[in-house]
Amino acid sequence: MVENNTKVKVTNRDNGRVGYTIPDLNNLVRTFAPNETKELTMEEIRKLSYIPGGKALLKDYLIVHDEEAIEEVLTKVEPEYFYTEEDVKNLLLNGSLDALKDCLDYAPVGTIDLVKKVAVAMPLNDVAKRKAILEMTGFDVDTAVAINEATRDETEAPTKARRVTNVENNAKTENKPTGRRTTVPGDKYTVIK
């Protein structure tokens, strides 16, 4: 059993903010930005697991980087629980199709969301893996990539050139010269001075 005052690293694996309030710790309010890591006491992790929805936060959206602490509050987790963004990139680039399917079957919600995010950001070129993600999660990587490209094209569209009035053309015609200002060799032009 881990001591109450032991510090444990906890990371938000989700794309959004994760927050909670623990009434037993003087209404402690804690929020995590996406991918943020904080050191929490084991007492806080235990109390979080006791409040409604706390175990779901620990299982699906937060990564507790201590196997003994995880075993105490969640009993058993799958290996995909500990996947980081780098692990997901490696799985999508180098892992087998079966490894991806196992990940999609057994990973917590936060890891599956991370798979979707990374597949679109890369973008994932493996058609079989894109199809597996669609079939197993209902998320269409092809459509998401197309939407991102369309959005990028709209934001990178060239801005309209500003129309500028030519001041010289608006000048009074009486002040305009009537011939060339310079001589061209071999031509018989009059130089206006």
PyMOL commands that place a pseudoatom at each C-alpha (Angstrom):
pseudoatom trace, name=CA, resn=MET, resi=1, chain=A, elem=C, hetatm=0, pos=[0.000, 0.000, 0.000]
pseudoatom trace, name=CA, resn=VAL, resi=2, chain=A, elem=C, hetatm=0, pos=[1.340, 3.397, -1.073]
pseudoatom trace, name=CA, resn=GLU, resi=3, chain=A, elem=C, hetatm=0, pos=[1.715, 6.011, 1.676]
pseudoatom trace, name=CA, resn=ASN, resi=4, chain=A, elem=C, hetatm=0, pos=[-0.709, 8.976, 1.638]
pseudoatom trace, name=CA, resn=ASN, resi=5, chain=A, elem=C, hetatm=0, pos=[2.027, 11.612, 1.275]
pseudoatom trace, name=CA, resn=THR, resi=6, chain=A, elem=C, hetatm=0, pos=[3.807, 9.828, -1.600]
pseudoatom trace, name=CA, resn=LYS, resi=7, chain=A, elem=C, hetatm=0, pos=[3.887, 12.009, -4.727]
pseudoatom trace, name=CA, resn=VAL, resi=8, chain=A, elem=C, hetatm=0, pos=[2.710, 10.378, -7.951]
pseudoatom trace, name=CA, resn=LYS, resi=9, chain=A, elem=C, hetatm=0, pos=[2.872, 11.873, -11.455]
pseudoatom trace, name=CA, resn=VAL, resi=10, chain=A, elem=C, hetatm=0, pos=[-0.502, 12.128, -13.195]
pseudoatom trace, name=CA, resn=THR, resi=11, chain=A, elem=C, hetatm=0, pos=[-0.943, 13.222, -16.831]
pseudoatom trace, name=CA, resn=ASN, resi=12, chain=A, elem=C, hetatm=0, pos=[-4.029, 14.364, -18.720]
pseudoatom trace, name=CA, resn=ARG, resi=13, chain=A, elem=C, hetatm=0, pos=[-4.105, 12.235, -21.882]
pseudoatom trace, name=CA, resn=ASP, resi=14, chain=A, elem=C, hetatm=0, pos=[-7.264, 13.886, -23.227]
pseudoatom trace, name=CA, resn=ASN, resi=15, chain=A, elem=C, hetatm=0, pos=[-7.487, 16.607, -25.893]
pseudoatom trace, name=CA, resn=GLY, resi=16, chain=A, elem=C, hetatm=0, pos=[-9.539, 18.791, -23.542]
pseudoatom trace, name=CA, resn=ARG, resi=17, chain=A, elem=C, hetatm=0, pos=[-9.290, 20.001, -19.979]
pseudoatom trace, name=CA, resn=VAL, resi=18, chain=A, elem=C, hetatm=0, pos=[-9.943, 17.571, -17.134]
pseudoatom trace, name=CA, resn=GLY, resi=19, chain=A, elem=C, hetatm=0, pos=[-11.023, 18.819, -13.762]
pseudoatom trace, name=CA, resn=TYR, resi=20, chain=A, elem=C, hetatm=0, pos=[-12.513, 17.638, -10.502]
pseudoatom trace, name=CA, resn=THR, resi=21, chain=A, elem=C, hetatm=0, pos=[-13.405, 18.784, -6.999]
pseudoatom trace, name=CA, resn=ILE, resi=22, chain=A, elem=C, hetatm=0, pos=[-12.700, 16.688, -3.894]
pseudoatom trace, name=CA, resn=PRO, resi=23, chain=A, elem=C, hetatm=0, pos=[-14.940, 17.748, -0.987]
pseudoatom trace, name=CA, resn=ASP, resi=24, chain=A, elem=C, hetatm=0, pos=[-12.968, 15.652, 1.568]
pseudoatom trace, name=CA, resn=LEU, resi=25, chain=A, elem=C, hetatm=0, pos=[-9.833, 17.741, 0.894]
pseudoatom trace, name=CA, resn=ASN, resi=26, chain=A, elem=C, hetatm=0, pos=[-11.339, 21.151, 1.730]
pseudoatom trace, name=CA, resn=ASN, resi=27, chain=A, elem=C, hetatm=0, pos=[-13.127, 21.313, -1.646]
pseudoatom trace, name=CA, resn=LEU, resi=28, chain=A, elem=C, hetatm=0, pos=[-9.864, 20.973, -3.539]
pseudoatom trace, name=CA, resn=VAL, resi=29, chain=A, elem=C, hetatm=0, pos=[-10.341, 21.963, -7.184]
pseudoatom trace, name=CA, resn=ARG, resi=30, chain=A, elem=C, hetatm=0, pos=[-7.828, 20.584, -9.672]
pseudoatom trace, name=CA, resn=THR, resi=31, chain=A, elem=C, hetatm=0, pos=[-7.736, 21.120, -13.447]
pseudoatom trace, name=CA, resn=PHE, resi=32, chain=A, elem=C, hetatm=0, pos=[-5.384, 19.675, -16.033]
pseudoatom trace, name=CA, resn=ALA, resi=33, chain=A, elem=C, hetatm=0, pos=[-4.731, 21.264, -19.420]
pseudoatom trace, name=CA, resn=PRO, resi=34, chain=A, elem=C, hetatm=0, pos=[-4.303, 18.855, -22.340]
pseudoatom trace, name=CA, resn=ASN, resi=35, chain=A, elem=C, hetatm=0, pos=[-1.095, 16.798, -21.914]
pseudoatom trace, name=CA, resn=GLU, resi=36, chain=A, elem=C, hetatm=0, pos=[-0.311, 18.484, -18.595]
pseudoatom trace, name=CA, resn=THR, resi=37, chain=A, elem=C, hetatm=0, pos=[1.471, 16.446, -15.899]
pseudoatom trace, name=CA, resn=LYS, resi=38, chain=A, elem=C, hetatm=0, pos=[1.160, 17.199, -12.190]
pseudoatom trace, name=CA, resn=GLU, resi=39, chain=A, elem=C, hetatm=0, pos=[2.442, 15.534, -9.049]
pseudoatom trace, name=CA, resn=LEU, resi=40, chain=A, elem=C, hetatm=0, pos=[-0.412, 14.528, -6.741]
pseudoatom trace, name=CA, resn=THR, resi=41, chain=A, elem=C, hetatm=0, pos=[-0.336, 12.882, -3.349]
pseudoatom trace, name=CA, resn=MET, resi=42, chain=A, elem=C, hetatm=0, pos=[-1.568, 9.338, -3.105]
pseudoatom trace, name=CA, resn=GLU, resi=43, chain=A, elem=C, hetatm=0, pos=[-4.204, 10.607, -0.658]
pseudoatom trace, name=CA, resn=GLU, resi=44, chain=A, elem=C, hetatm=0, pos=[-5.655, 12.866, -3.394]
pseudoatom trace, name=CA, resn=ILE, resi=45, chain=A, elem=C, hetatm=0, pos=[-5.677, 9.991, -5.902]
pseudoatom trace, name=CA, resn=ARG, resi=46, chain=A, elem=C, hetatm=0, pos=[-7.468, 7.733, -3.407]
pseudoatom trace, name=CA, resn=LYS, resi=47, chain=A, elem=C, hetatm=0, pos=[-10.052, 10.406, -2.573]
pseudoatom trace, name=CA, resn=LEU, resi=48, chain=A, elem=C, hetatm=0, pos=[-10.570, 11.067, -6.297]
pseudoatom trace, name=CA, resn=SER, resi=49, chain=A, elem=C, hetatm=0, pos=[-11.319, 7.373, -6.792]
pseudoatom trace, name=CA, resn=TYR, resi=50, chain=A, elem=C, hetatm=0, pos=[-14.007, 7.588, -4.060]
pseudoatom trace, name=CA, resn=ILE, resi=51, chain=A, elem=C, hetatm=0, pos=[-16.021, 10.437, -5.578]
pseudoatom trace, name=CA, resn=PRO, resi=52, chain=A, elem=C, hetatm=0, pos=[-18.641, 9.785, -8.305]
pseudoatom trace, name=CA, resn=GLY, resi=53, chain=A, elem=C, hetatm=0, pos=[-16.916, 9.693, -11.699]
pseudoatom trace, name=CA, resn=GLY, resi=54, chain=A, elem=C, hetatm=0, pos=[-13.476, 9.721, -10.132]
pseudoatom trace, name=CA, resn=LYS, resi=55, chain=A, elem=C, hetatm=0, pos=[-12.544, 6.201, -11.195]
pseudoatom trace, name=CA, resn=ALA, resi=56, chain=A, elem=C, hetatm=0, pos=[-13.712, 6.979, -14.739]
pseudoatom trace, name=CA, resn=LEU, resi=57, chain=A, elem=C, hetatm=0, pos=[-11.399, 10.025, -14.809]
pseudoatom trace, name=CA, resn=LEU, resi=58, chain=A, elem=C, hetatm=0, pos=[-8.493, 7.927, -13.537]
pseudoatom trace, name=CA, resn=LYS, resi=59, chain=A, elem=C, hetatm=0, pos=[-9.198, 5.098, -15.982]
pseudoatom trace, name=CA, resn=ASP, resi=60, chain=A, elem=C, hetatm=0, pos=[-10.138, 6.965, -19.148]
pseudoatom trace, name=CA, resn=TYR, resi=61, chain=A, elem=C, hetatm=0, pos=[-8.638, 10.449, -19.095]
pseudoatom trace, name=CA, resn=LEU, resi=62, chain=A, elem=C, hetatm=0, pos=[-5.722, 10.573, -16.669]
pseudoatom trace, name=CA, resn=ILE, resi=63, chain=A, elem=C, hetatm=0, pos=[-2.577, 8.443, -16.623]
pseudoatom trace, name=CA, resn=VAL, resi=64, chain=A, elem=C, hetatm=0, pos=[-1.239, 7.625, -13.168]
pseudoatom trace, name=CA, resn=HIS, resi=65, chain=A, elem=C, hetatm=0, pos=[2.470, 6.908, -13.609]
pseudoatom trace, name=CA, resn=ASP, resi=66, chain=A, elem=C, hetatm=0, pos=[2.810, 4.456, -10.728]
pseudoatom trace, name=CA, resn=GLU, resi=67, chain=A, elem=C, hetatm=0, pos=[1.782, 0.836, -11.215]
pseudoatom trace, name=CA, resn=GLU, resi=68, chain=A, elem=C, hetatm=0, pos=[1.354, 0.184, -7.484]
pseudoatom trace, name=CA, resn=ALA, resi=69, chain=A, elem=C, hetatm=0, pos=[-0.953, 3.198, -7.149]
pseudoatom trace, name=CA, resn=ILE, resi=70, chain=A, elem=C, hetatm=0, pos=[-2.936, 2.118, -10.212]
pseudoatom trace, name=CA, resn=GLU, resi=71, chain=A, elem=C, hetatm=0, pos=[-3.311, -1.401, -8.870]
pseudoatom trace, name=CA, resn=GLU, resi=72, chain=A, elem=C, hetatm=0, pos=[-4.679, -0.007, -5.614]
pseudoatom trace, name=CA, resn=VAL, resi=73, chain=A, elem=C, hetatm=0, pos=[-7.304, 2.338, -7.079]
pseudoatom trace, name=CA, resn=LEU, resi=74, chain=A, elem=C, hetatm=0, pos=[-8.223, 0.580, -10.335]
pseudoatom trace, name=CA, resn=THR, resi=75, chain=A, elem=C, hetatm=0, pos=[-7.108, -3.010, -9.639]
pseudoatom trace, name=CA, resn=LYS, resi=76, chain=A, elem=C, hetatm=0, pos=[-5.992, -3.936, -13.176]
pseudoatom trace, name=CA, resn=VAL, resi=77, chain=A, elem=C, hetatm=0, pos=[-5.411, -1.934, -16.338]
pseudoatom trace, name=CA, resn=GLU, resi=78, chain=A, elem=C, hetatm=0, pos=[-4.528, -2.986, -19.862]
pseudoatom trace, name=CA, resn=PRO, resi=79, chain=A, elem=C, hetatm=0, pos=[-1.080, -2.083, -21.296]
pseudoatom trace, name=CA, resn=GLU, resi=80, chain=A, elem=C, hetatm=0, pos=[-2.756, 0.527, -23.546]
pseudoatom trace, name=CA, resn=TYR, resi=81, chain=A, elem=C, hetatm=0, pos=[-3.587, 2.525, -20.408]
pseudoatom trace, name=CA, resn=PHE, resi=82, chain=A, elem=C, hetatm=0, pos=[-0.004, 3.828, -20.332]
pseudoatom trace, name=CA, resn=TYR, resi=83, chain=A, elem=C, hetatm=0, pos=[0.200, 4.787, -24.048]
pseudoatom trace, name=CA, resn=THR, resi=84, chain=A, elem=C, hetatm=0, pos=[1.560, 8.266, -24.686]
pseudoatom trace, name=CA, resn=GLU, resi=85, chain=A, elem=C, hetatm=0, pos=[1.253, 10.237, -27.917]
pseudoatom trace, name=CA, resn=GLU, resi=86, chain=A, elem=C, hetatm=0, pos=[4.650, 8.871, -29.012]
pseudoatom trace, name=CA, resn=ASP, resi=87, chain=A, elem=C, hetatm=0, pos=[3.478, 5.299, -28.347]
pseudoatom trace, name=CA, resn=VAL, resi=88, chain=A, elem=C, hetatm=0, pos=[0.371, 5.916, -30.455]
pseudoatom trace, name=CA, resn=LYS, resi=89, chain=A, elem=C, hetatm=0, pos=[2.445, 7.405, -33.308]
pseudoatom trace, name=CA, resn=ASN, resi=90, chain=A, elem=C, hetatm=0, pos=[4.721, 4.368, -33.202]
pseudoatom trace, name=CA, resn=LEU, resi=91, chain=A, elem=C, hetatm=0, pos=[1.703, 2.036, -33.229]
pseudoatom trace, name=CA, resn=LEU, resi=92, chain=A, elem=C, hetatm=0, pos=[0.174, 3.794, -36.236]
pseudoatom trace, name=CA, resn=LEU, resi=93, chain=A, elem=C, hetatm=0, pos=[3.444, 3.974, -38.187]
pseudoatom trace, name=CA, resn=ASN, resi=94, chain=A, elem=C, hetatm=0, pos=[5.162, 0.716, -37.254]
pseudoatom trace, name=CA, resn=GLY, resi=95, chain=A, elem=C, hetatm=0, pos=[2.651, -1.462, -35.411]
pseudoatom trace, name=CA, resn=SER, resi=96, chain=A, elem=C, hetatm=0, pos=[0.681, -4.264, -36.994]
pseudoatom trace, name=CA, resn=LEU, resi=97, chain=A, elem=C, hetatm=0, pos=[-2.993, -4.012, -37.876]
pseudoatom trace, name=CA, resn=ASP, resi=98, chain=A, elem=C, hetatm=0, pos=[-3.756, -6.558, -35.137]
pseudoatom trace, name=CA, resn=ALA, resi=99, chain=A, elem=C, hetatm=0, pos=[-1.912, -4.444, -32.556]
pseudoatom trace, name=CA, resn=LEU, resi=100, chain=A, elem=C, hetatm=0, pos=[-4.016, -1.429, -33.551]
pseudoatom trace, name=CA, resn=LYS, resi=101, chain=A, elem=C, hetatm=0, pos=[-7.216, -3.477, -33.318]
pseudoatom trace, name=CA, resn=ASP, resi=102, chain=A, elem=C, hetatm=0, pos=[-6.206, -4.709, -29.848]
pseudoatom trace, name=CA, resn=CYS, resi=103, chain=A, elem=C, hetatm=0, pos=[-5.561, -1.130, -28.820]
pseudoatom trace, name=CA, resn=LEU, resi=104, chain=A, elem=C, hetatm=0, pos=[-8.990, -0.045, -30.078]
pseudoatom trace, name=CA, resn=ASP, resi=105, chain=A, elem=C, hetatm=0, pos=[-10.628, -2.997, -28.267]
pseudoatom trace, name=CA, resn=TYR, resi=106, chain=A, elem=C, hetatm=0, pos=[-8.924, -2.644, -24.869]
pseudoatom trace, name=CA, resn=ALA, resi=107, chain=A, elem=C, hetatm=0, pos=[-7.661, 0.939, -24.529]
pseudoatom trace, name=CA, resn=PRO, resi=108, chain=A, elem=C, hetatm=0, pos=[-9.432, 3.488, -22.354]
pseudoatom trace, name=CA, resn=VAL, resi=109, chain=A, elem=C, hetatm=0, pos=[-11.486, 6.215, -24.020]
pseudoatom trace, name=CA, resn=GLY, resi=110, chain=A, elem=C, hetatm=0, pos=[-8.681, 8.780, -23.708]
pseudoatom trace, name=CA, resn=THR, resi=111, chain=A, elem=C, hetatm=0, pos=[-6.237, 6.542, -25.582]
pseudoatom trace, name=CA, resn=ILE, resi=112, chain=A, elem=C, hetatm=0, pos=[-8.770, 5.904, -28.362]
pseudoatom trace, name=CA, resn=ASP, resi=113, chain=A, elem=C, hetatm=0, pos=[-9.289, 9.664, -28.669]
pseudoatom trace, name=CA, resn=LEU, resi=114, chain=A, elem=C, hetatm=0, pos=[-5.521, 10.042, -28.889]
pseudoatom trace, name=CA, resn=VAL, resi=115, chain=A, elem=C, hetatm=0, pos=[-5.409, 7.440, -31.706]
pseudoatom trace, name=CA, resn=LYS, resi=116, chain=A, elem=C, hetatm=0, pos=[-7.996, 9.465, -33.638]
pseudoatom trace, name=CA, resn=LYS, resi=117, chain=A, elem=C, hetatm=0, pos=[-6.168, 12.750, -33.060]
pseudoatom trace, name=CA, resn=VAL, resi=118, chain=A, elem=C, hetatm=0, pos=[-2.770, 11.382, -34.121]
pseudoatom trace, name=CA, resn=ALA, resi=119, chain=A, elem=C, hetatm=0, pos=[-4.223, 9.560, -37.157]
pseudoatom trace, name=CA, resn=VAL, resi=120, chain=A, elem=C, hetatm=0, pos=[-5.615, 12.859, -38.460]
pseudoatom trace, name=CA, resn=ALA, resi=121, chain=A, elem=C, hetatm=0, pos=[-2.600, 14.989, -37.516]
pseudoatom trace, name=CA, resn=MET, resi=122, chain=A, elem=C, hetatm=0, pos=[-0.030, 12.717, -39.219]
pseudoatom trace, name=CA, resn=PRO, resi=123, chain=A, elem=C, hetatm=0, pos=[-2.135, 11.973, -41.480]
pseudoatom trace, name=CA, resn=LEU, resi=124, chain=A, elem=C, hetatm=0, pos=[-2.237, 8.173, -41.350]
pseudoatom trace, name=CA, resn=ASN, resi=125, chain=A, elem=C, hetatm=0, pos=[-1.493, 6.739, -44.808]
pseudoatom trace, name=CA, resn=ASP, resi=126, chain=A, elem=C, hetatm=0, pos=[-2.284, 3.084, -44.066]
pseudoatom trace, name=CA, resn=VAL, resi=127, chain=A, elem=C, hetatm=0, pos=[-5.708, 2.437, -45.614]
pseudoatom trace, name=CA, resn=ALA, resi=128, chain=A, elem=C, hetatm=0, pos=[-6.262, -0.790, -43.635]
pseudoatom trace, name=CA, resn=LYS, resi=129, chain=A, elem=C, hetatm=0, pos=[-5.605, 1.037, -40.346]
pseudoatom trace, name=CA, resn=ARG, resi=130, chain=A, elem=C, hetatm=0, pos=[-7.915, 3.894, -41.374]
pseudoatom trace, name=CA, resn=LYS, resi=131, chain=A, elem=C, hetatm=0, pos=[-10.611, 1.348, -42.156]
pseudoatom trace, name=CA, resn=ALA, resi=132, chain=A, elem=C, hetatm=0, pos=[-10.088, -0.402, -38.796]
pseudoatom trace, name=CA, resn=ILE, resi=133, chain=A, elem=C, hetatm=0, pos=[-10.467, 2.903, -36.955]
pseudoatom trace, name=CA, resn=LEU, resi=134, chain=A, elem=C, hetatm=0, pos=[-13.689, 3.610, -38.854]
pseudoatom trace, name=CA, resn=GLU, resi=135, chain=A, elem=C, hetatm=0, pos=[-15.146, 0.153, -38.244]
pseudoatom trace, name=CA, resn=MET, resi=136, chain=A, elem=C, hetatm=0, pos=[-14.217, -0.030, -34.569]
pseudoatom trace, name=CA, resn=THR, resi=137, chain=A, elem=C, hetatm=0, pos=[-14.890, 3.539, -33.454]
pseudoatom trace, name=CA, resn=GLY, resi=138, chain=A, elem=C, hetatm=0, pos=[-17.148, 5.048, -36.114]
pseudoatom trace, name=CA, resn=PHE, resi=139, chain=A, elem=C, hetatm=0, pos=[-14.567, 7.814, -36.667]
pseudoatom trace, name=CA, resn=ASP, resi=140, chain=A, elem=C, hetatm=0, pos=[-13.728, 8.455, -40.331]
pseudoatom trace, name=CA, resn=VAL, resi=141, chain=A, elem=C, hetatm=0, pos=[-10.088, 9.545, -40.619]
pseudoatom trace, name=CA, resn=ASP, resi=142, chain=A, elem=C, hetatm=0, pos=[-10.473, 10.260, -44.362]
pseudoatom trace, name=CA, resn=THR, resi=143, chain=A, elem=C, hetatm=0, pos=[-13.283, 12.744, -43.767]
pseudoatom trace, name=CA, resn=ALA, resi=144, chain=A, elem=C, hetatm=0, pos=[-11.471, 14.425, -40.868]
pseudoatom trace, name=CA, resn=VAL, resi=145, chain=A, elem=C, hetatm=0, pos=[-8.309, 14.856, -42.972]
pseudoatom trace, name=CA, resn=ALA, resi=146, chain=A, elem=C, hetatm=0, pos=[-10.377, 16.271, -45.871]
pseudoatom trace, name=CA, resn=ILE, resi=147, chain=A, elem=C, hetatm=0, pos=[-12.082, 18.746, -43.528]
pseudoatom trace, name=CA, resn=ASN, resi=148, chain=A, elem=C, hetatm=0, pos=[-8.712, 19.821, -42.095]
pseudoatom trace, name=CA, resn=GLU, resi=149, chain=A, elem=C, hetatm=0, pos=[-7.322, 20.355, -45.598]
pseudoatom trace, name=CA, resn=ALA, resi=150, chain=A, elem=C, hetatm=0, pos=[-10.384, 22.346, -46.676]
pseudoatom trace, name=CA, resn=THR, resi=151, chain=A, elem=C, hetatm=0, pos=[-10.162, 24.484, -43.561]
pseudoatom trace, name=CA, resn=ARG, resi=152, chain=A, elem=C, hetatm=0, pos=[-6.440, 25.022, -44.085]
pseudoatom trace, name=CA, resn=ASP, resi=153, chain=A, elem=C, hetatm=0, pos=[-7.056, 26.013, -47.725]
pseudoatom trace, name=CA, resn=GLU, resi=154, chain=A, elem=C, hetatm=0, pos=[-9.672, 28.569, -46.659]
pseudoatom trace, name=CA, resn=THR, resi=155, chain=A, elem=C, hetatm=0, pos=[-7.388, 30.159, -44.089]
pseudoatom trace, name=CA, resn=GLU, resi=156, chain=A, elem=C, hetatm=0, pos=[-4.426, 30.217, -46.459]
pseudoatom trace, name=CA, resn=ALA, resi=157, chain=A, elem=C, hetatm=0, pos=[-6.411, 31.662, -49.393]
pseudoatom trace, name=CA, resn=PRO, resi=158, chain=A, elem=C, hetatm=0, pos=[-4.731, 34.723, -50.825]
pseudoatom trace, name=CA, resn=THR, resi=159, chain=A, elem=C, hetatm=0, pos=[-6.250, 37.959, -49.697]
pseudoatom trace, name=CA, resn=LYS, resi=160, chain=A, elem=C, hetatm=0, pos=[-7.658, 40.282, -52.321]
pseudoatom trace, name=CA, resn=ALA, resi=161, chain=A, elem=C, hetatm=0, pos=[-5.191, 42.837, -53.570]
pseudoatom trace, name=CA, resn=ARG, resi=162, chain=A, elem=C, hetatm=0, pos=[-6.071, 46.337, -52.553]
pseudoatom trace, name=CA, resn=ARG, resi=163, chain=A, elem=C, hetatm=0, pos=[-6.978, 48.581, -55.445]
pseudoatom trace, name=CA, resn=VAL, resi=164, chain=A, elem=C, hetatm=0, pos=[-4.755, 51.602, -55.653]
pseudoatom trace, name=CA, resn=THR, resi=165, chain=A, elem=C, hetatm=0, pos=[-5.544, 54.623, -57.730]
pseudoatom trace, name=CA, resn=ASN, resi=166, chain=A, elem=C, hetatm=0, pos=[-2.712, 55.705, -59.932]
pseudoatom trace, name=CA, resn=VAL, resi=167, chain=A, elem=C, hetatm=0, pos=[-2.046, 59.288, -58.901]
pseudoatom trace, name=CA, resn=GLU, resi=168, chain=A, elem=C, hetatm=0, pos=[-0.200, 60.036, -62.135]
pseudoatom trace, name=CA, resn=ASN, resi=169, chain=A, elem=C, hetatm=0, pos=[-3.272, 59.135, -64.223]
pseudoatom trace, name=CA, resn=ASN, resi=170, chain=A, elem=C, hetatm=0, pos=[-5.412, 61.484, -62.158]
pseudoatom trace, name=CA, resn=ALA, resi=171, chain=A, elem=C, hetatm=0, pos=[-3.012, 64.412, -62.553]
pseudoatom trace, name=CA, resn=LYS, resi=172, chain=A, elem=C, hetatm=0, pos=[-4.078, 67.297, -64.704]
pseudoatom trace, name=CA, resn=THR, resi=173, chain=A, elem=C, hetatm=0, pos=[-3.368, 66.664, -68.366]
pseudoatom trace, name=CA, resn=GLU, resi=174, chain=A, elem=C, hetatm=0, pos=[-1.723, 70.056, -68.832]
pseudoatom trace, name=CA, resn=ASN, resi=175, chain=A, elem=C, hetatm=0, pos=[1.299, 68.996, -66.788]
pseudoatom trace, name=CA, resn=LYS, resi=176, chain=A, elem=C, hetatm=0, pos=[1.895, 65.750, -68.658]
pseudoatom trace, name=CA, resn=PRO, resi=177, chain=A, elem=C, hetatm=0, pos=[4.850, 65.517, -71.025]
pseudoatom trace, name=CA, resn=THR, resi=178, chain=A, elem=C, hetatm=0, pos=[4.018, 64.903, -74.668]
pseudoatom trace, name=CA, resn=GLY, resi=179, chain=A, elem=C, hetatm=0, pos=[7.016, 62.756, -75.650]
pseudoatom trace, name=CA, resn=ARG, resi=180, chain=A, elem=C, hetatm=0, pos=[9.742, 60.465, -74.396]
pseudoatom trace, name=CA, resn=ARG, resi=181, chain=A, elem=C, hetatm=0, pos=[11.966, 61.641, -71.632]
pseudoatom trace, name=CA, resn=THR, resi=182, chain=A, elem=C, hetatm=0, pos=[15.043, 59.782, -72.852]
pseudoatom trace, name=CA, resn=THR, resi=183, chain=A, elem=C, hetatm=0, pos=[16.598, 59.077, -76.217]
pseudoatom trace, name=CA, resn=VAL, resi=184, chain=A, elem=C, hetatm=0, pos=[16.741, 55.599, -77.624]
pseudoatom trace, name=CA, resn=PRO, resi=185, chain=A, elem=C, hetatm=0, pos=[19.813, 54.989, -79.846]
pseudoatom trace, name=CA, resn=GLY, resi=186, chain=A, elem=C, hetatm=0, pos=[18.887, 54.863, -83.493]
pseudoatom trace, name=CA, resn=ASP, resi=187, chain=A, elem=C, hetatm=0, pos=[15.482, 56.435, -82.960]
pseudoatom trace, name=CA, resn=LYS, resi=188, chain=A, elem=C, hetatm=0, pos=[14.735, 60.003, -83.794]
pseudoatom trace, name=CA, resn=TYR, resi=189, chain=A, elem=C, hetatm=0, pos=[12.935, 61.240, -80.743]
pseudoatom trace, name=CA, resn=THR, resi=190, chain=A, elem=C, hetatm=0, pos=[12.926, 64.688, -79.372]
pseudoatom trace, name=CA, resn=VAL, resi=191, chain=A, elem=C, hetatm=0, pos=[14.177, 64.972, -75.828]
pseudoatom trace, name=CA, resn=ILE, resi=192, chain=A, elem=C, hetatm=0, pos=[11.926, 67.081, -73.663]
pseudoatom trace, name=CA, resn=LYS, resi=193, chain=A, elem=C, hetatm=0, pos=[13.732, 68.975, -70.957]
for i in range(1, 193): cmd.bond("trace and resi %d" % i, "trace and resi %d" % (i + 1))
show_as sticks, trace
zoom trace
